[in-house]
């Protein structure tokens, strides 16, 4: 009797929340948290490489909900249909020779309903491939298998390609190389080439490309204090412009995004000017963006890769 009563209460609750959510004004944006400025995409690539080579070594998806309707919708409705297994990390994966493969099969990282499919490969060219993480003195390259994707609860899919060359101006590929010198967390991170493509569904039911970015970098220096410095280049393959960013970021435990520092980006090609993303806010995953026109806005960072 109590079980039936609980089911009825849950059903009424879900229906009520669905109705309230349906009454919200449609902004026309498929999912604002997945909109990605060049500086945000660069942060995603750097933070993904940084996070994947730290203790725990996992990707994540950080998503601040903007209001109570979104919070209830994600936690009580969407997670019922997007429930999946936990995604693997290096400490829970096995090596085959010099390669560690982390297989994502409709899995979710902790605290997220976003679903991952495909795999991440850590290929060692020196040092020993081991579940002991972080590694000692080692050099490894981080790539993704063909067709690796992350799909959020709004149905936006980001495809991560490190195999095929891309870039409207300069063709790059190859994933990310991490060199650990033995004094971890001090290391160097070089983004050889990552192609990120986000697709969604229009109101007419057609698949549309939301953004298409190719990212690479020189050697980014990571100190034992969690400071990352260097230069990163992003090619906006749809609008045909290049964003060159000077990076000076600081990471602290407990947050996958920078806790302080900045990304200053200069544009060339079809877009010119400079924008700066400042990480000086107290909330993990939030930053202040000074746009090319000088206006300042607070942005919520939606992902790392």
Helices and strands as residue ranges (DSSP letters): H 2-22, G 32-34, H 38-52, H 68-72, I 73-78, H 79-82, E 85-86, G 90-92, E 95-96, E 99-108, E 115-126, E 138-144, E 148-151, E 157-161, E 175-180, E 187-201, E 207-217, E 219-222, E 227-236, E 241-250, E 260-269, E 273-278, E 286-290, E 296-300
